[in-house]
């Protein structure tokens, strides 16, 4: 379940990372919009790893995942809802996507340790991290193909938001079961 959740959550962030330039161009935005988003995005991604890790230490991993994953879905929908209107809104919505995407790099390693123990945490997480590679195929390539097919980014964003919501539902399931006692 965690592997599938990781793939689902990585798709949205990787889609935006791989296609931000073509998105800005298709939205008719100036190069400055992309420059602003490309400058602030990595900062938001880095801050998210610290913030969501801190939040999960206080709220619990599964609860934090539920909140972050739902916010990721909302952020993805905001890109196509309001991000097309101006350079500032484009940059803001991409920053929100990056802030709600970077959490996977702090929550999943901690969760792997919670569920499987610390003895083999690095080898277990290295397997989990391969989910990023699987998600890159969907997030980058499939999103671009959907744009070419439909002439709009809507299908890719709706699909990515749907994946984030599915991941939230899986996190609810993990929360109901709870981490095994160690």
C-alpha positions as CSV (number, residue, x, y, z in Angstrom):
1,X,0.0,0.0,0.0
2,X,2.8,2.4,0.9
3,X,4.5,1.8,-2.5
4,X,1.3,2.5,-4.4
5,X,0.8,5.6,-2.3
6,X,4.3,6.8,-3.1
7,X,3.8,6.3,-6.8
8,X,0.4,8.2,-6.7
9,X,1.8,11.1,-4.8
10,X,5.0,11.4,-6.8
11,X,3.1,11.7,-10.1
12,X,1.7,15.2,-9.5
13,X,5.0,16.8,-8.5
14,X,7.0,15.1,-11.2
15,X,4.3,16.1,-13.8
16,X,4.7,19.8,-12.8
17,X,8.5,19.5,-12.7
18,X,8.8,17.9,-16.1
19,X,6.2,20.1,-17.9
20,X,6.2,23.5,-16.2
21,X,7.7,25.2,-19.2
22,X,5.2,23.8,-21.7
23,X,2.4,24.5,-19.2
24,X,3.4,28.2,-18.9
25,X,3.6,28.4,-22.7
26,X,0.3,26.8,-23.3
27,X,-1.3,29.1,-20.7
28,X,0.1,32.1,-22.6
29,X,2.2,33.2,-19.7
30,X,5.5,35.2,-20.0
31,X,8.8,33.5,-19.3
32,X,8.9,35.4,-16.0
33,X,6.1,33.2,-14.7
34,X,8.2,30.1,-15.2
35,X,11.3,31.8,-13.8
36,X,9.5,32.7,-10.7
37,X,8.0,29.3,-10.2
38,X,11.3,27.6,-11.0
39,X,13.0,29.8,-8.4
40,X,10.5,29.4,-5.6
41,X,9.5,25.7,-6.3
42,X,12.7,24.1,-4.9
43,X,12.5,26.3,-1.8
44,X,8.9,25.2,-1.2
45,X,9.9,21.5,-1.8
46,X,12.7,21.7,0.7
47,X,10.6,23.5,3.3
48,X,7.9,20.9,2.9
49,X,10.2,18.1,3.9
50,X,11.0,19.9,7.1
51,X,7.5,21.0,7.8
52,X,5.7,17.8,7.1
53,X,8.3,15.8,9.0
54,X,7.7,18.0,12.0
55,X,3.9,17.7,11.6
56,X,4.1,13.9,11.4
57,X,6.1,13.8,14.6
58,X,3.2,15.6,16.3
59,X,0.1,14.3,14.5
60,X,1.2,10.9,13.4
61,X,2.4,9.8,10.0
62,X,-1.0,8.6,8.7
63,X,-2.9,11.7,9.8
64,X,-0.3,13.9,8.3
65,X,-0.4,12.0,5.0
66,X,-4.1,12.3,4.8
67,X,-3.9,16.1,5.2
68,X,-0.9,16.5,2.9
69,X,-2.4,14.3,0.2
70,X,-5.7,16.1,0.2
71,X,-3.9,19.4,0.0
72,X,-1.9,18.1,-2.9
73,X,-5.1,17.3,-4.8
74,X,-6.4,20.8,-4.1
75,X,-3.1,22.4,-5.2
76,X,-3.1,20.5,-8.4
77,X,-6.6,21.6,-9.2
78,X,-5.7,25.2,-8.4
79,X,-3.1,25.2,-11.1
80,X,-5.6,24.6,-13.8
81,X,-8.3,26.6,-12.0
82,X,-6.5,29.8,-11.3
83,X,-2.9,29.3,-12.2
84,X,-3.6,30.1,-15.8
85,X,-4.8,33.6,-15.0
86,X,-1.5,35.3,-14.3
87,X,2.2,34.8,-13.8
88,X,1.8,35.4,-10.0
89,X,-1.0,32.9,-9.7
90,X,0.9,30.4,-11.8
91,X,4.0,30.7,-9.6
92,X,1.8,30.5,-6.4
93,X,0.0,27.4,-7.4
94,X,3.2,25.6,-8.5
95,X,4.7,26.5,-5.1
96,X,1.7,25.0,-3.4
97,X,2.1,21.8,-5.5
98,X,5.8,21.6,-4.6
99,X,5.1,22.2,-0.9
100,X,2.5,19.4,-0.8
101,X,4.7,17.1,-2.9
102,X,8.0,17.2,-1.1
103,X,6.5,15.7,2.0
104,X,6.8,12.2,0.4
105,X,10.5,12.4,1.0
106,X,10.2,12.8,4.7
107,X,7.0,10.9,5.5
108,X,7.6,7.7,3.6
109,X,11.1,7.0,5.0
110,X,9.7,7.6,8.6
111,X,6.7,5.4,7.8
112,X,8.9,2.6,6.5
113,X,10.8,2.7,9.8
114,X,7.6,2.7,11.8
115,X,6.1,-0.3,10.0
116,X,9.2,-2.4,9.3
117,X,11.6,-1.3,12.0
118,X,15.0,0.3,11.9
119,X,17.2,-2.7,11.4
120,X,16.7,-2.8,7.6
121,X,15.3,0.7,7.1
122,X,17.8,1.8,4.4
123,X,17.3,-1.3,2.3
124,X,13.5,-1.2,2.7
125,X,13.4,2.5,1.8
126,X,15.7,2.0,-1.2
127,X,13.0,-0.3,-2.6
128,X,10.3,2.2,-1.7
129,X,12.2,5.0,-3.5
130,X,12.0,3.1,-6.8
131,X,8.4,4.3,-6.8
132,X,9.7,7.7,-7.9
133,X,11.1,6.1,-11.0
134,X,7.7,4.5,-11.8
135,X,5.9,7.8,-11.1
136,X,8.3,9.6,-13.4
137,X,7.0,7.6,-16.4
138,X,3.4,8.6,-15.6
139,X,4.1,12.1,-14.3
140,X,6.3,13.3,-17.1
141,X,5.6,11.3,-20.2
142,X,1.9,10.4,-19.9
143,X,1.0,14.0,-18.9
144,X,2.7,15.3,-22.0
145,X,0.9,12.7,-24.2
146,X,-2.4,13.7,-22.7
147,X,-1.7,17.3,-23.5
148,X,-0.9,16.4,-27.1
149,X,-4.0,14.3,-27.4
150,X,-6.5,16.8,-25.8
151,X,-4.8,20.1,-26.2
152,X,-5.2,20.8,-22.5
153,X,-3.5,19.9,-19.3
154,X,-6.9,19.3,-17.6
155,X,-6.9,15.5,-17.9
156,X,-3.3,15.3,-16.5
157,X,-4.2,17.5,-13.5
158,X,-7.5,15.9,-12.8
159,X,-5.9,12.5,-13.0
160,X,-3.0,13.5,-10.7
161,X,-5.5,15.1,-8.2
162,X,-7.5,11.9,-8.3
163,X,-4.4,9.8,-7.6
164,X,-3.6,12.1,-4.6
165,X,-7.1,11.5,-3.2
166,X,-6.8,7.8,-3.7
167,X,-3.5,7.9,-1.8
168,X,-5.3,9.8,1.0
169,X,-7.9,7.0,1.1
170,X,-5.1,4.4,1.4
171,X,-3.6,6.5,4.2
172,X,-6.9,6.4,6.0
173,X,-6.8,2.6,5.7
174,X,-3.2,2.5,7.2
175,X,-4.4,4.8,10.0
176,X,-7.2,2.5,10.8
177,X,-4.8,-0.5,11.0
178,X,-2.0,1.4,12.6
179,X,1.7,0.7,12.7
180,X,2.7,-2.6,14.3
181,X,4.1,-2.3,17.8
182,X,7.8,-2.7,18.0
